[in-house]
Amino acid sequence: MLATISELAPRIPPDFLIGTATSAWQIEGSSQIRGRSIWEDFAAIPGNIRDGAQADPACDHINRWETDLDLLAWLGVDSYRFSVSWPRVIPGGIGKVDQAGLEFYDRLIDGLLLRNIEPVVTIYHWDLPSALEAKGGWLWDGIADSMAQYTEVLAEKFADRVSMWATLNEPWCSAFLGYADKFMAPGKGDPASGFEAAYRLLVGHAKSVEVLRHHHAKEVGVVLNLTTFIGEDEQAEVAAQHMDGIMNRLWLDPLAGRGFPLDVIEKTRHITDWSFVNDAELNSIAAPIDWLGINYYNPQRIVSASEGGALGVGNGQRLDAFPGTPPISFAPRGPLTEMGWEMDPASLITTLTKTQERLPNVPLYITENGGAFPDPMVNGAIDDQDRVNYYASHIDAALTARESGVDLRGYFAWSLLDNLEWAEGWTKRFGLFHVDNVTQKRTAKTSAHFFRELIARRRKV
Ligand code: FCB
C-alpha cells in the first residue's frame, strides 16, 4: 500500500534535511556569457542530444533565479542543492576568474540565506571547461590541480555561507558514460579511459577536499550514483558482481581506504594496466569526509544474454559503460519511468544498507531521487500522480532504512524544475514544477503540492 502524507509526515524527524536539487548546465542558460563547456561541444554534434536541445535557454535560471528561489520558499524546503558552473567562474578552466560569473553564485547564496534555505553546493556536476578537455580532460594529469584551483576560488568566497559541499556529482557517469562509453560528454568511447578518468576524478575529489578543509568549509562530502544489481540467473550474477564493482565499489572502496577492488582490477587487466594509480594519491582519496550523497533512481536488473533482455532499453543501461562485463542484457521490470528505469523502492533500502556497511561511520544523504513521467498538461494543470507515487514510495523506503539503523540525514528531490536532461534534452521531465521551455512559465505540478504538504506536516519536535 502506498504511504500517504499523514503516514509519512510523522516519521520525518525535525532535523531530517529536505531539499530539492538541480545542476548548472541543466537550468542556467546564458552560455554566451561564460566559458564553453564539454556539454556545448557534445550538444553541437547532431544525434548526441535526442531533441537537438542546446545549452540555451535551458530554464533561463541566470535571469530568473529570484523567481526560482521563491518557488523553493513556497515549497518550504530546508535546503537547496545546486552546482556551480566551472566555466562560468573560470572560463579557461585554469587561471583568470570571471568576477561577474562568481558574483552570480554570491547573489544566489545570499538569496537562499535570506529565505532561510541552506545552500548545498556541488562543485563539479559534469560541465568541464572545454579548454581543459583540450588538454585531455579527466585523463590529463594536471586536472586534479585545476580542480583544486577552482575549489580554492569557491571556498575563499563562500566557505562562510555554504552549509554542505559536494566535490563531485556522480563521477561514474563522467568516467564511464563520458569516457568509456559515448553516451555523455565528452563522448570518448574508449573502455580503458573510463578507468583512468575514474581515478583522476577521485584524485580531483581528494585535492578539492584538502582545499575545503584548509578554508574550514562546513560538511565536506561527495555525491555518487549507487544502486543494487540484481542478477536473475547464475551467469547474470557473475556479471552483476562486476557491474557492482564498477558502479559502487570502485568509488566506495578507495574512499573507505581499501584501495581499488581487486576483482575489478583482475577482470579488467586486458583493458587497462592500472599504471596510472599512485600510492600517495590513493591515500589522499581515503581522507575522511563528513557525509556521502547517494543519487538513487532504479535498480539494475540483468539476465544472461541467452535469456534475451531488453538491451539498452534505458538511459545508463549500456554494456559499454561497464567495461569487462560478460555479455548480459538489461531486463528492467515494469512499470518503468519514462527513462526506461524500473521503479523499485526496496532496492533503495538495500542500496542504503550496503553503502553504510561499505563506508561505515559516514552519514548518508539521498542527494537525488525522482522520476520522469509523461506529465500531460490538462487545462493548465499537471496532475502527476505517478510522480507523487514515486516520491511517496521512495521516501517511505528511505525512512524505513533510517528506522532500521541507517544513518540517513536527509532527502533531496530531483528536480526542482523540468530541465535539460542531458542527452535526453527536453524529452524527459523530472520537475516538481513544469517549465514551458518557450515561455519559461513555471507551473506547480501535483507533486509540488505533495512535497509542500509533506514538509509542512512533518514532526516539529
Ligand atoms: C542524474 C544526474 C542529474 C539528472 C538525473 C536524472 O544522473 O545527476 O543531473 O540528470 O540523473
Boltz pocket constraint, residues with backbone or C-beta under 6 A from the ligand:
constraints:
  - pocket:
      binder: B
      contacts: [[A, 23], [A, 26], [A, 169], [A, 170], [A, 173], [A, 225], [A, 295], [A, 368], [A, 414], [A, 420], [A, 421], [A, 422], [A, 430]]
      max_distance: 6.0
